[in-house]
Amino acid sequence: MIVVVVLFATVLLRGAIVLTFVYLMLPTKRECPRCGEPLTLIKHSIMRRVLPVVEHRWCLECGWSGVVRPPQSRVINRTT
């Protein structure tokens, strides 16, 4: 039984490593990787609930469609 648990844990660890690298390889910019034009956000109600860490975007110029990471918002706190 312990062998099964150890093998299952290694499979889960491999899956987590692969998912992490795939997520890090996704583009973060809002420009098309093919033509450089701005991408349009496509909203999916189910995808936003299941995978909130990625966005589906589409290029109006060349027709590229894909999943990208949302850019991190940089909030600057200004004290006056």
mmCIF file of the N, C-alpha and C atoms, coordinates in Angstrom:
data_MODEL
# 
_entry.id   MODEL 
# 
loop_
_atom_site.group_PDB 
_atom_site.id 
_atom_site.type_symbol 
_atom_site.label_atom_id 
_atom_site.label_alt_id 
_atom_site.label_comp_id 
_atom_site.label_asym_id 
_atom_site.label_entity_id 
_atom_site.label_seq_id 
_atom_site.pdbx_PDB_ins_code 
_atom_site.Cartn_x 
_atom_site.Cartn_y 
_atom_site.Cartn_z 
_atom_site.occupancy 
_atom_site.B_iso_or_equiv 
_atom_site.pdbx_formal_charge 
_atom_site.auth_seq_id 
_atom_site.auth_comp_id 
_atom_site.auth_asym_id 
_atom_site.auth_atom_id 
_atom_site.pdbx_PDB_model_num 
ATOM 1   N N  . MET A 1 1  ? 0.818   -1.199 0.000   1.00 0.00 ? 1  MET A N  1 
ATOM 2   C CA . MET A 1 1  ? 0.000   0.000  0.000   1.00 0.00 ? 1  MET A CA 1 
ATOM 3   C C  . MET A 1 1  ? 0.857   1.257  0.000   1.00 0.00 ? 1  MET A C  1 
ATOM 4   N N  . ILE A 1 2  ? 1.946   1.236  0.734   1.00 0.00 ? 2  ILE A N  1 
ATOM 5   C CA . ILE A 1 2  ? 2.800   2.420  0.789   1.00 0.00 ? 2  ILE A CA 1 
ATOM 6   C C  . ILE A 1 2  ? 3.460   2.676  -0.565  1.00 0.00 ? 2  ILE A C  1 
ATOM 7   N N  . VAL A 1 3  ? 3.718   1.609  -1.324  1.00 0.00 ? 3  VAL A N  1 
ATOM 8   C CA . VAL A 1 3  ? 4.314   1.762  -2.651  1.00 0.00 ? 3  VAL A CA 1 
ATOM 9   C C  . VAL A 1 3  ? 3.342   2.499  -3.573  1.00 0.00 ? 3  VAL A C  1 
ATOM 10  N N  . VAL A 1 4  ? 2.068   2.168  -3.487  1.00 0.00 ? 4  VAL A N  1 
ATOM 11  C CA . VAL A 1 4  ? 1.056   2.822  -4.306  1.00 0.00 ? 4  VAL A CA 1 
ATOM 12  C C  . VAL A 1 4  ? 0.971   4.303  -3.952  1.00 0.00 ? 4  VAL A C  1 
ATOM 13  N N  . VAL A 1 5  ? 1.013   4.628  -2.699  1.00 0.00 ? 5  VAL A N  1 
ATOM 14  C CA . VAL A 1 5  ? 0.943   6.021  -2.257  1.00 0.00 ? 5  VAL A CA 1 
ATOM 15  C C  . VAL A 1 5  ? 2.156   6.801  -2.752  1.00 0.00 ? 5  VAL A C  1 
ATOM 16  N N  . VAL A 1 6  ? 3.338   6.200  -2.660  1.00 0.00 ? 6  VAL A N  1 
ATOM 17  C CA . VAL A 1 6  ? 4.558   6.869  -3.112  1.00 0.00 ? 6  VAL A CA 1 
ATOM 18  C C  . VAL A 1 6  ? 4.518   7.085  -4.625  1.00 0.00 ? 6  VAL A C  1 
ATOM 19  N N  . LEU A 1 7  ? 4.095   6.084  -5.385  1.00 0.00 ? 7  LEU A N  1 
ATOM 20  C CA . LEU A 1 7  ? 4.001   6.231  -6.837  1.00 0.00 ? 7  LEU A CA 1 
ATOM 21  C C  . LEU A 1 7  ? 2.958   7.279  -7.227  1.00 0.00 ? 7  LEU A C  1 
ATOM 22  N N  . PHE A 1 8  ? 1.840   7.294  -6.545  1.00 0.00 ? 8  PHE A N  1 
ATOM 23  C CA . PHE A 1 8  ? 0.804   8.288  -6.816  1.00 0.00 ? 8  PHE A CA 1 
ATOM 24  C C  . PHE A 1 8  ? 1.310   9.697  -6.495  1.00 0.00 ? 8  PHE A C  1 
ATOM 25  N N  . ALA A 1 9  ? 2.060   9.826  -5.423  1.00 0.00 ? 9  ALA A N  1 
ATOM 26  C CA . ALA A 1 9  ? 2.620   11.128 -5.051  1.00 0.00 ? 9  ALA A CA 1 
ATOM 27  C C  . ALA A 1 9  ? 3.617   11.608 -6.099  1.00 0.00 ? 9  ALA A C  1 
ATOM 28  N N  . THR A 1 10 ? 4.429   10.711 -6.643  1.00 0.00 ? 10 THR A N  1 
ATOM 29  C CA . THR A 1 10 ? 5.379   11.122 -7.684  1.00 0.00 ? 10 THR A CA 1 
ATOM 30  C C  . THR A 1 10 ? 4.662   11.534 -8.964  1.00 0.00 ? 10 THR A C  1 
ATOM 31  N N  . VAL A 1 11 ? 3.567   10.867 -9.298  1.00 0.00 ? 11 VAL A N  1 
ATOM 32  C CA . VAL A 1 11 ? 2.791   11.261 -10.471 1.00 0.00 ? 11 VAL A CA 1 
ATOM 33  C C  . VAL A 1 11 ? 2.173   12.638 -10.254 1.00 0.00 ? 11 VAL A C  1 
ATOM 34  N N  . LEU A 1 12 ? 1.633   12.891 -9.078  1.00 0.00 ? 12 LEU A N  1 
ATOM 35  C CA . LEU A 1 12 ? 1.071   14.208 -8.777  1.00 0.00 ? 12 LEU A CA 1 
ATOM 36  C C  . LEU A 1 12 ? 2.144   15.296 -8.799  1.00 0.00 ? 12 LEU A C  1 
ATOM 37  N N  . LEU A 1 13 ? 3.318   14.990 -8.294  1.00 0.00 ? 13 LEU A N  1 
ATOM 38  C CA . LEU A 1 13 ? 4.412   15.955 -8.294  1.00 0.00 ? 13 LEU A CA 1 
ATOM 39  C C  . LEU A 1 13 ? 4.846   16.274 -9.723  1.00 0.00 ? 13 LEU A C  1 
ATOM 40  N N  . ARG A 1 14 ? 4.942   15.251 -10.563 1.00 0.00 ? 14 ARG A N  1 
ATOM 41  C CA . ARG A 1 14 ? 5.282   15.492 -11.965 1.00 0.00 ? 14 ARG A CA 1 
ATOM 42  C C  . ARG A 1 14 ? 4.231   16.350 -12.654 1.00 0.00 ? 14 ARG A C  1 
ATOM 43  N N  . GLY A 1 15 ? 2.977   16.063 -12.394 1.00 0.00 ? 15 GLY A N  1 
ATOM 44  C CA . GLY A 1 15 ? 1.891   16.860 -12.974 1.00 0.00 ? 15 GLY A CA 1 
ATOM 45  C C  . GLY A 1 15 ? 1.966   18.306 -12.528 1.00 0.00 ? 15 GLY A C  1 
ATOM 46  N N  . ALA A 1 16 ? 2.246   18.539 -11.257 1.00 0.00 ? 16 ALA A N  1 
ATOM 47  C CA . ALA A 1 16 ? 2.361   19.904 -10.742 1.00 0.00 ? 16 ALA A CA 1 
ATOM 48  C C  . ALA A 1 16 ? 3.539   20.640 -11.374 1.00 0.00 ? 16 ALA A C  1 
ATOM 49  N N  . ILE A 1 17 ? 4.646   19.953 -11.572 1.00 0.00 ? 17 ILE A N  1 
ATOM 50  C CA . ILE A 1 17 ? 5.811   20.576 -12.194 1.00 0.00 ? 17 ILE A CA 1 
ATOM 51  C C  . ILE A 1 17 ? 5.508   20.944 -13.644 1.00 0.00 ? 17 ILE A C  1 
ATOM 52  N N  . VAL A 1 18 ? 4.863   20.044 -14.383 1.00 0.00 ? 18 VAL A N  1 
ATOM 53  C CA . VAL A 1 18 ? 4.524   20.311 -15.784 1.00 0.00 ? 18 VAL A CA 1 
ATOM 54  C C  . VAL A 1 18 ? 3.544   21.476 -15.873 1.00 0.00 ? 18 VAL A C  1 
ATOM 55  N N  . LEU A 1 19 ? 2.514   21.501 -15.045 1.00 0.00 ? 19 LEU A N  1 
ATOM 56  C CA . LEU A 1 19 ? 1.544   22.596 -15.067 1.00 0.00 ? 19 LEU A CA 1 
ATOM 57  C C  . LEU A 1 19 ? 2.191   23.930 -14.715 1.00 0.00 ? 19 LEU A C  1 
ATOM 58  N N  . THR A 1 20 ? 3.126   23.928 -13.799 1.00 0.00 ? 20 THR A N  1 
ATOM 59  C CA . THR A 1 20 ? 3.832   25.157 -13.431 1.00 0.00 ? 20 THR A CA 1 
ATOM 60  C C  . THR A 1 20 ? 4.640   25.689 -14.615 1.00 0.00 ? 20 THR A C  1 
ATOM 61  N N  . PHE A 1 21 ? 5.372   24.816 -15.291 1.00 0.00 ? 21 PHE A N  1 
ATOM 62  C CA . PHE A 1 21 ? 6.167   25.263 -16.427 1.00 0.00 ? 21 PHE A CA 1 
ATOM 63  C C  . PHE A 1 21 ? 5.295   25.712 -17.589 1.00 0.00 ? 21 PHE A C  1 
ATOM 64  N N  . VAL A 1 22 ? 4.174   25.034 -17.834 1.00 0.00 ? 22 VAL A N  1 
ATOM 65  C CA . VAL A 1 22 ? 3.270   25.461 -18.899 1.00 0.00 ? 22 VAL A CA 1 
ATOM 66  C C  . VAL A 1 22 ? 2.693   26.831 -18.577 1.00 0.00 ? 22 VAL A C  1 
ATOM 67  N N  . TYR A 1 23 ? 2.312   27.061 -17.326 1.00 0.00 ? 23 TYR A N  1 
ATOM 68  C CA . TYR A 1 23 ? 1.786   28.369 -16.924 1.00 0.00 ? 23 TYR A CA 1 
ATOM 69  C C  . TYR A 1 23 ? 2.840   29.461 -17.099 1.00 0.00 ? 23 TYR A C  1 
ATOM 70  N N  . LEU A 1 24 ? 4.070   29.178 -16.728 1.00 0.00 ? 24 LEU A N  1 
ATOM 71  C CA . LEU A 1 24 ? 5.122   30.178 -16.843 1.00 0.00 ? 24 LEU A CA 1 
ATOM 72  C C  . LEU A 1 24 ? 5.504   30.454 -18.295 1.00 0.00 ? 24 LEU A C  1 
ATOM 73  N N  . MET A 1 25 ? 5.238   29.516 -19.192 1.00 0.00 ? 25 MET A N  1 
ATOM 74  C CA . MET A 1 25 ? 5.544   29.708 -20.608 1.00 0.00 ? 25 MET A CA 1 
ATOM 75  C C  . MET A 1 25 ? 4.473   30.515 -21.339 1.00 0.00 ? 25 MET A C  1 
ATOM 76  N N  . LEU A 1 26 ? 3.302   30.695 -20.747 1.00 0.00 ? 26 LEU A N  1 
ATOM 77  C CA . LEU A 1 26 ? 2.247   31.465 -21.395 1.00 0.00 ? 26 LEU A CA 1 
ATOM 78  C C  . LEU A 1 26 ? 2.658   32.928 -21.498 1.00 0.00 ? 26 LEU A C  1 
ATOM 79  N N  . PRO A 1 27 ? 2.319   33.589 -22.611 1.00 0.00 ? 27 PRO A N  1 
ATOM 80  C CA . PRO A 1 27 ? 2.682   35.001 -22.733 1.00 0.00 ? 27 PRO A CA 1 
ATOM 81  C C  . PRO A 1 27 ? 1.907   35.868 -21.749 1.00 0.00 ? 27 PRO A C  1 
ATOM 82  N N  . THR A 1 28 ? 2.532   36.956 -21.300 1.00 0.00 ? 28 THR A N  1 
ATOM 83  C CA . THR A 1 28 ? 1.883   37.851 -20.342 1.00 0.00 ? 28 THR A CA 1 
ATOM 84  C C  . THR A 1 28 ? 1.486   39.183 -20.957 1.00 0.00 ? 28 THR A C  1 
ATOM 85  N N  . LYS A 1 29 ? 2.003   39.496 -22.122 1.00 0.00 ? 29 LYS A N  1 
ATOM 86  C CA . LYS A 1 29 ? 1.691   40.793 -22.707 1.00 0.00 ? 29 LYS A CA 1 
ATOM 87  C C  . LYS A 1 29 ? 0.372   40.750 -23.451 1.00 0.00 ? 29 LYS A C  1 
ATOM 88  N N  . ARG A 1 30 ? -0.204  41.907 -23.679 1.00 0.00 ? 30 ARG A N  1 
ATOM 89  C CA . ARG A 1 30 ? -1.497  42.007 -24.342 1.00 0.00 ? 30 ARG A CA 1 
ATOM 90  C C  . ARG A 1 30 ? -1.352  42.265 -25.835 1.00 0.00 ? 30 ARG A C  1 
ATOM 91  N N  . GLU A 1 31 ? -0.184  41.989 -26.395 1.00 0.00 ? 31 GLU A N  1 
ATOM 92  C CA . GLU A 1 31 ? 0.022   42.115 -27.827 1.00 0.00 ? 31 GLU A CA 1 
ATOM 93  C C  . GLU A 1 31 ? 0.089   40.729 -28.446 1.00 0.00 ? 31 GLU A C  1 
ATOM 94  N N  . CYS A 1 32 ? -0.330  40.654 -29.704 1.00 0.00 ? 32 CYS A N  1 
ATOM 95  C CA . CYS A 1 32 ? -0.338  39.389 -30.438 1.00 0.00 ? 32 CYS A CA 1 
ATOM 96  C C  . CYS A 1 32 ? 1.102   38.906 -30.651 1.00 0.00 ? 32 CYS A C  1 
ATOM 97  N N  . PRO A 1 33 ? 1.378   37.613 -30.413 1.00 0.00 ? 33 PRO A N  1 
ATOM 98  C CA . PRO A 1 33 ? 2.731   37.108 -30.642 1.00 0.00 ? 33 PRO A CA 1 
ATOM 99  C C  . PRO A 1 33 ? 3.097   37.057 -32.128 1.00 0.00 ? 33 PRO A C  1 
ATOM 100 N N  . ARG A 1 34 ? 2.116   37.054 -33.019 1.00 0.00 ? 34 ARG A N  1 
ATOM 101 C CA . ARG A 1 34 ? 2.387   37.008 -34.457 1.00 0.00 ? 34 ARG A CA 1 
ATOM 102 C C  . ARG A 1 34 ? 2.609   38.401 -35.052 1.00 0.00 ? 34 ARG A C  1 
ATOM 103 N N  . CYS A 1 35 ? 1.623   39.308 -34.848 1.00 0.00 ? 35 CYS A N  1 
ATOM 104 C CA . CYS A 1 35 ? 1.671   40.592 -35.550 1.00 0.00 ? 35 CYS A CA 1 
ATOM 105 C C  . CYS A 1 35 ? 1.912   41.789 -34.633 1.00 0.00 ? 35 CYS A C  1 
ATOM 106 N N  . GLY A 1 36 ? 1.794   41.632 -33.328 1.00 0.00 ? 36 GLY A N  1 
ATOM 107 C CA . GLY A 1 36 ? 2.069   42.727 -32.405 1.00 0.00 ? 36 GLY A CA 1 
ATOM 108 C C  . GLY A 1 36 ? 0.897   43.655 -32.139 1.00 0.00 ? 36 GLY A C  1 
ATOM 109 N N  . GLU A 1 37 ? -0.270  43.364 -32.699 1.00 0.00 ? 37 GLU A N  1 
ATOM 110 C CA . GLU A 1 37 ? -1.461  44.181 -32.469 1.00 0.00 ? 37 GLU A CA 1 
ATOM 111 C C  . GLU A 1 37 ? -2.072  43.852 -31.104 1.00 0.00 ? 37 GLU A C  1 
ATOM 112 N N  . PRO A 1 38 ? -2.882  44.747 -30.530 1.00 0.00 ? 38 PRO A N  1 
ATOM 113 C CA . PRO A 1 38 ? -3.515  44.471 -29.238 1.00 0.00 ? 38 PRO A CA 1 
ATOM 114 C C  . PRO A 1 38 ? -4.494  43.295 -29.333 1.00 0.00 ? 38 PRO A C  1 
ATOM 115 N N  . LEU A 1 39 ? -4.543  42.511 -28.273 1.00 0.00 ? 39 LEU A N  1 
ATOM 116 C CA . LEU A 1 39 ? -5.443  41.361 -28.209 1.00 0.00 ? 39 LEU A CA 1 
ATOM 117 C C  . LEU A 1 39 ? -6.761  41.749 -27.546 1.00 0.00 ? 39 LEU A C  1 
ATOM 118 N N  . THR A 1 40 ? -7.830  41.106 -27.984 1.00 0.00 ? 40 THR A N  1 
ATOM 119 C CA . THR A 1 40 ? -9.156  41.332 -27.428 1.00 0.00 ? 40 THR A CA 1 
ATOM 120 C C  . THR A 1 40 ? -9.489  40.215 -26.455 1.00 0.00 ? 40 THR A C  1 
ATOM 121 N N  . LEU A 1 41 ? -10.008 40.565 -25.289 1.00 0.00 ? 41 LEU A N  1 
ATOM 122 C CA . LEU A 1 41 ? -10.374 39.580 -24.280 1.00 0.00 ? 41 LEU A CA 1 
ATOM 123 C C  . LEU A 1 41 ? -11.687 38.915 -24.660 1.00 0.00 ? 41 LEU A C  1 
ATOM 124 N N  . ILE A 1 42 ? -11.714 37.583 -24.609 1.00 0.00 ? 42 ILE A N  1 
ATOM 125 C CA . ILE A 1 42 ? -12.931 36.813 -24.828 1.00 0.00 ? 42 ILE A CA 1 
ATOM 126 C C  . ILE A 1 42 ? -13.354 36.279 -23.463 1.00 0.00 ? 42 ILE A C  1 
ATOM 127 N N  . LYS A 1 43 ? -14.552 36.638 -23.032 1.00 0.00 ? 43 LYS A N  1 
ATOM 128 C CA . LYS A 1 43 ? -15.011 36.243 -21.703 1.00 0.00 ? 43 LYS A CA 1 
ATOM 129 C C  . LYS A 1 43 ? -15.802 34.941 -21.783 1.00 0.00 ? 43 LYS A C  1 
ATOM 130 N N  . HIS A 1 44 ? -15.383 33.959 -20.999 1.00 0.00 ? 44 HIS A N  1 
ATOM 131 C CA . HIS A 1 44 ? -16.075 32.685 -20.856 1.00 0.00 ? 44 HIS A CA 1 
ATOM 132 C C  . HIS A 1 44 ? -16.503 32.578 -19.395 1.00 0.00 ? 44 HIS A C  1 
ATOM 133 N N  . SER A 1 45 ? -17.790 32.393 -19.165 1.00 0.00 ? 45 SER A N  1 
ATOM 134 C CA . SER A 1 45 ? -18.257 32.326 -17.773 1.00 0.00 ? 45 SER A CA 1 
ATOM 135 C C  . SER A 1 45 ? -17.734 31.081 -17.067 1.00 0.00 ? 45 SER A C  1 
ATOM 136 N N  . ILE A 1 46 ? -17.668 29.960 -17.763 1.00 0.00 ? 46 ILE A N  1 
ATOM 137 C CA . ILE A 1 46 ? -17.201 28.719 -17.127 1.00 0.00 ? 46 ILE A CA 1 
ATOM 138 C C  . ILE A 1 46 ? -15.684 28.752 -16.956 1.00 0.00 ? 46 ILE A C  1 
ATOM 139 N N  . MET A 1 47 ? -14.968 29.218 -17.970 1.00 0.00 ? 47 MET A N  1 
ATOM 140 C CA . MET A 1 47 ? -13.507 29.247 -17.883 1.00 0.00 ? 47 MET A CA 1 
ATOM 141 C C  . MET A 1 47 ? -13.030 30.201 -16.797 1.00 0.00 ? 47 MET A C  1 
ATOM 142 N N  . ARG A 1 48 ? -13.725 31.306 -16.590 1.00 0.00 ? 48 ARG A N  1 
ATOM 143 C CA . ARG A 1 48 ? -13.343 32.247 -15.535 1.00 0.00 ? 48 ARG A CA 1 
ATOM 144 C C  . ARG A 1 48 ? -13.485 31.628 -14.153 1.00 0.00 ? 48 ARG A C  1 
ATOM 145 N N  . ARG A 1 49 ? -14.437 30.717 -14.011 1.00 0.00 ? 49 ARG A N  1 
ATOM 146 C CA . ARG A 1 49 ? -14.623 30.064 -12.701 1.00 0.00 ? 49 ARG A CA 1 
ATOM 147 C C  . ARG A 1 49 ? -13.668 28.900 -12.506 1.00 0.00 ? 49 ARG A C  1 
ATOM 148 N N  . VAL A 1 50 ? -13.401 28.145 -13.574 1.00 0.00 ? 50 VAL A N  1 
ATOM 149 C CA . VAL A 1 50 ? -12.547 26.963 -13.464 1.00 0.00 ? 50 VAL A CA 1 
ATOM 150 C C  . VAL A 1 50 ? -11.067 27.351 -13.458 1.00 0.00 ? 50 VAL A C  1 
ATOM 151 N N  . LEU A 1 51 ? -10.673 28.239 -14.369 1.00 0.00 ? 51 LEU A N  1 
ATOM 152 C CA . LEU A 1 51 ? -9.277  28.668 -14.476 1.00 0.00 ? 51 LEU A CA 1 
ATOM 153 C C  . LEU A 1 51 ? -9.187  30.192 -14.406 1.00 0.00 ? 51 LEU A C  1 
ATOM 154 N N  . PRO A 1 52 ? -9.272  30.771 -13.225 1.00 0.00 ? 52 PRO A N  1 
ATOM 155 C CA . PRO A 1 52 ? -9.232  32.242 -13.133 1.00 0.00 ? 52 PRO A CA 1 
ATOM 156 C C  . PRO A 1 52 ? -7.842  32.836 -13.349 1.00 0.00 ? 52 PRO A C  1 
ATOM 157 N N  . VAL A 1 53 ? -6.805  32.004 -13.436 1.00 0.00 ? 53 VAL A N  1 
ATOM 158 C CA . VAL A 1 53 ? -5.440  32.527 -13.576 1.00 0.00 ? 53 VAL A CA 1 
ATOM 159 C C  . VAL A 1 53 ? -5.018  32.711 -15.026 1.00 0.00 ? 53 VAL A C  1 
ATOM 160 N N  . VAL A 1 54 ? -5.887  32.357 -16.000 1.00 0.00 ? 54 VAL A N  1 
ATOM 161 C CA . VAL A 1 54 ? -5.572  32.546 -17.409 1.00 0.00 ? 54 VAL A CA 1 
ATOM 162 C C  . VAL A 1 54 ? -6.713  33.275 -18.111 1.00 0.00 ? 54 VAL A C  1 
ATOM 163 N N  . GLU A 1 55 ? -6.398  33.910 -19.247 1.00 0.00 ? 55 GLU A N  1 
ATOM 164 C CA . GLU A 1 55 ? -7.397  34.614 -20.046 1.00 0.00 ? 55 GLU A CA 1 
ATOM 165 C C  . GLU A 1 55 ? -7.347  34.083 -21.477 1.00 0.00 ? 55 GLU A C  1 
ATOM 166 N N  . HIS A 1 56 ? -8.498  34.026 -22.123 1.00 0.00 ? 56 HIS A N  1 
ATOM 167 C CA . HIS A 1 56 ? -8.569  33.665 -23.540 1.00 0.00 ? 56 HIS A CA 1 
ATOM 168 C C  . HIS A 1 56 ? -8.610  34.971 -24.327 1.00 0.00 ? 56 HIS A C  1 
ATOM 169 N N  . ARG A 1 57 ? -7.653  35.148 -25.236 1.00 0.00 ? 57 ARG A N  1 
ATOM 170 C CA . ARG A 1 57 ? -7.569  36.388 -26.013 1.00 0.00 ? 57 ARG A CA 1 
ATOM 171 C C  . ARG A 1 57 ? -7.511  36.065 -27.498 1.00 0.00 ? 57 ARG A C  1 
ATOM 172 N N  . TRP A 1 58 ? -7.910  37.063 -28.316 1.00 0.00 ? 58 TRP A N  1 
ATOM 173 C CA . TRP A 1 58 ? -8.007  36.891 -29.750 1.00 0.00 ? 58 TRP A CA 1 
ATOM 174 C C  . TRP A 1 58 ? -7.498  38.151 -30.435 1.00 0.00 ? 58 TRP A C  1 
ATOM 175 N N  . CYS A 1 59 ? -6.764  37.980 -31.542 1.00 0.00 ? 59 CYS A N  1 
ATOM 176 C CA . CYS A 1 59 ? -6.252  39.105 -32.321 1.00 0.00 ? 59 CYS A CA 1 
ATOM 177 C C  . CYS A 1 59 ? -7.211  39.382 -33.470 1.00 0.00 ? 59 CYS A C  1 
ATOM 178 N N  . LEU A 1 60 ? -7.658  40.623 -33.567 1.00 0.00 ? 60 LEU A N  1 
ATOM 179 C CA . LEU A 1 60 ? -8.575  41.001 -34.636 1.00 0.00 ? 60 LEU A CA 1 
ATOM 180 C C  . LEU A 1 60 ? -7.872  41.107 -35.992 1.00 0.00 ? 60 LEU A C  1 
ATOM 181 N N  . GLU A 1 61 ? -6.583  41.357 -36.005 1.00 0.00 ? 61 GLU A N  1 
ATOM 182 C CA . GLU A 1 61 ? -5.850  41.547 -37.255 1.00 0.00 ? 61 GLU A CA 1 
ATOM 183 C C  . GLU A 1 61 ? -5.514  40.228 -37.949 1.00 0.00 ? 61 GLU A C  1 
ATOM 184 N N  . CYS A 1 62 ? -4.831  39.322 -37.251 1.00 0.00 ? 62 CYS A N  1 
ATOM 185 C CA . CYS A 1 62 ? -4.368  38.089 -37.901 1.00 0.00 ? 62 CYS A CA 1 
ATOM 186 C C  . CYS A 1 62 ? -5.204  36.862 -37.543 1.00 0.00 ? 62 CYS A C  1 
ATOM 187 N N  . GLY A 1 63 ? -6.075  36.969 -36.544 1.00 0.00 ? 63 GLY A N  1 
ATOM 188 C CA . GLY A 1 63 ? -6.926  35.842 -36.173 1.00 0.00 ? 63 GLY A CA 1 
ATOM 189 C C  . GLY A 1 63 ? -6.328  34.891 -35.160 1.00 0.00 ? 63 GLY A C  1 
ATOM 190 N N  . TRP A 1 64 ? -5.175  35.239 -34.567 1.00 0.00 ? 64 TRP A N  1 
ATOM 191 C CA . TRP A 1 64 ? -4.564  34.380 -33.557 1.00 0.00 ? 64 TRP A CA 1 
ATOM 192 C C  . TRP A 1 64 ? -5.477  34.313 -32.345 1.00 0.00 ? 64 TRP A C  1 
ATOM 193 N N  . SER A 1 65 ? -5.636  33.122 -31.799 1.00 0.00 ? 65 SER A N  1 
ATOM 194 C CA . SER A 1 65 ? -6.438  32.932 -30.597 1.00 0.00 ? 65 SER A CA 1 
ATOM 195 C C  . SER A 1 65 ? -5.658  32.037 -29.646 1.00 0.00 ? 65 SER A C  1 
ATOM 196 N N  . GLY A 1 66 ? -5.645  32.398 -28.374 1.00 0.00 ? 66 GLY A N  1 
ATOM 197 C CA . GLY A 1 66 ? -4.902  31.592 -27.431 1.00 0.00 ? 66 GLY A CA 1 
ATOM 198 C C  . GLY A 1 66 ? -5.137  32.011 -26.000 1.00 0.00 ? 66 GLY A C  1 
ATOM 199 N N  . VAL A 1 67 ? -4.494  31.276 -25.123 1.00 0.00 ? 67 VAL A N  1 
ATOM 200 C CA . VAL A 1 67 ? -4.597  31.505 -23.688 1.00 0.00 ? 67 VAL A CA 1 
ATOM 201 C C  . VAL A 1 67 ? -3.347  32.242 -23.235 1.00 0.00 ? 67 VAL A C  1 
ATOM 202 N N  . VAL A 1 68 ? -3.540  33.303 -22.456 1.00 0.00 ? 68 VAL A N  1 
ATOM 203 C CA . VAL A 1 68 ? -2.424  34.092 -21.942 1.00 0.00 ? 68 VAL A CA 1 
ATOM 204 C C  . VAL A 1 68 ? -2.612  34.307 -20.441 1.00 0.00 ? 68 VAL A C  1 
ATOM 205 N N  . ARG A 1 69 ? -1.507  34.628 -19.790 1.00 0.00 ? 69 ARG A N  1 
ATOM 206 C CA . ARG A 1 69 ? -1.600  35.010 -18.379 1.00 0.00 ? 69 ARG A CA 1 
ATOM 207 C C  . ARG A 1 69 ? -2.037  36.453 -18.295 1.00 0.00 ? 69 ARG A C  1 
ATOM 208 N N  . PRO A 1 70 ? -2.912  36.787 -17.367 1.00 0.00 ? 70 PRO A N  1 
ATOM 209 C CA . PRO A 1 70 ? -3.264  38.204 -17.216 1.00 0.00 ? 70 PRO A CA 1 
ATOM 210 C C  . PRO A 1 70 ? -2.065  38.974 -16.674 1.00 0.00 ? 70 PRO A C  1 
ATOM 211 N N  . PRO A 1 71 ? -1.829  40.174 -17.204 1.00 0.00 ? 71 PRO A N  1 
ATOM 212 C CA . PRO A 1 71 ? -0.691  40.959 -16.698 1.00 0.00 ? 71 PRO A CA 1 
ATOM 213 C C  . PRO A 1 71 ? -0.938  41.379 -15.257 1.00 0.00 ? 71 PRO A C  1 
ATOM 214 N N  . GLN A 1 72 ? 0.129   41.411 -14.487 1.00 0.00 ? 72 GLN A N  1 
ATOM 215 C CA . GLN A 1 72 ? 0.008   41.818 -13.096 1.00 0.00 ? 72 GLN A CA 1 
ATOM 216 C C  . GLN A 1 72 ? -0.200  43.317 -13.040 1.00 0.00 ? 72 GLN A C  1 
ATOM 217 N N  . SER A 1 73 ? -1.186  43.715 -12.265 1.00 0.00 ? 73 SER A N  1 
ATOM 218 C CA . SER A 1 73 ? -1.424  45.143 -12.115 1.00 0.00 ? 73 SER A CA 1 
ATOM 219 C C  . SER A 1 73 ? -0.437  45.704 -11.099 1.00 0.00 ? 73 SER A C  1 
ATOM 220 N N  . ARG A 1 74 ? 0.111   46.824 -11.447 1.00 0.00 ? 74 ARG A N  1 
ATOM 221 C CA . ARG A 1 74 ? 1.084   47.464 -10.554 1.00 0.00 ? 74 ARG A CA 1 
ATOM 222 C C  . ARG A 1 74 ? 0.417   48.684 -9.938  1.00 0.00 ? 74 ARG A C  1 
ATOM 223 N N  . VAL A 1 75 ? 0.132   48.576 -8.680  1.00 0.00 ? 75 VAL A N  1 
ATOM 224 C CA . VAL A 1 75 ? -0.507  49.661 -7.952  1.00 0.00 ? 75 VAL A CA 1 
ATOM 225 C C  . VAL A 1 75 ? 0.570   50.459 -7.231  1.00 0.00 ? 75 VAL A C  1 
ATOM 226 N N  . ILE A 1 76 ? 0.557   51.745 -7.468  1.00 0.00 ? 76 ILE A N  1 
ATOM 227 C CA . ILE A 1 76 ? 1.531   52.629 -6.823  1.00 0.00 ? 76 ILE A CA 1 
ATOM 228 C C  . ILE A 1 76 ? 0.793   53.425 -5.753  1.00 0.00 ? 76 ILE A C  1 
ATOM 229 N N  . ASN A 1 77 ? 1.208   53.262 -4.527  1.00 0.00 ? 77 ASN A N  1 
ATOM 230 C CA . ASN A 1 77 ? 0.615   54.019 -3.427  1.00 0.00 ? 77 ASN A CA 1 
ATOM 231 C C  . ASN A 1 77 ? 1.351   55.335 -3.294  1.00 0.00 ? 77 ASN A C  1 
ATOM 232 N N  . ARG A 1 78 ? 0.627   56.413 -3.465  1.00 0.00 ? 78 ARG A N  1 
ATOM 233 C CA . ARG A 1 78 ? 1.222   57.750 -3.339  1.00 0.00 ? 78 ARG A CA 1 
ATOM 234 C C  . ARG A 1 78 ? 0.687   58.401 -2.077  1.00 0.00 ? 78 ARG A C  1 
ATOM 235 N N  . THR A 1 79 ? 1.585   58.770 -1.251  1.00 0.00 ? 79 THR A N  1 
ATOM 236 C CA . THR A 1 79 ? 1.187   59.486 -0.029  1.00 0.00 ? 79 THR A CA 1 
ATOM 237 C C  . THR A 1 79 ? 1.431   60.965 -0.237  1.00 0.00 ? 79 THR A C  1 
ATOM 238 N N  . THR A 1 80 ? 0.457   61.736 0.129   1.00 0.00 ? 80 THR A N  1 
ATOM 239 C CA . THR A 1 80 ? 0.600   63.185 -0.036  1.00 0.00 ? 80 THR A CA 1 
ATOM 240 C C  . THR A 1 80 ? 0.633   63.880 1.292   1.00 0.00 ? 80 THR A C  1 
# 
